[in-house]
Amino acid sequence: MAAPCALPPALRKKRACGPPLPAPSGSGRLLVRLAPEHIALFRFLLEAHDNLAYFTVLERRTALLKLVFSPQRERALRRALTEMAQSLPFTTQDWPF
């Protein structure tokens, strides 16, 4: 059997749920830039990581995406983005506004 971290997210054992987190006062945002032909793969990989975030395409031709996520899940999202960067090239920037 492979190590738990080597398994894809869907095959990993679920963690025990702790107490519910308080509702965040706002959403976290990141800008992601990648090749336009990789948008579908980016969506697929993001969904494979437990839907940590969703994105909106700001510029279709240059594939500029706005990623929206819960600030309480930012660390998990950044870890997921690091894993995703091994499969396709993209860059992230902090939301400037």
Secondary structure, 3 states (H helix, E strand, C coil): CCCHHHCCHHHCCCCCCCCCCCCCCCCEEEEEEECHHHHHHHHHHHHHCCCCEEEEEEECCCCEEEEEECHHHHHHHHHHHHHHCCCCCEEEEECCC
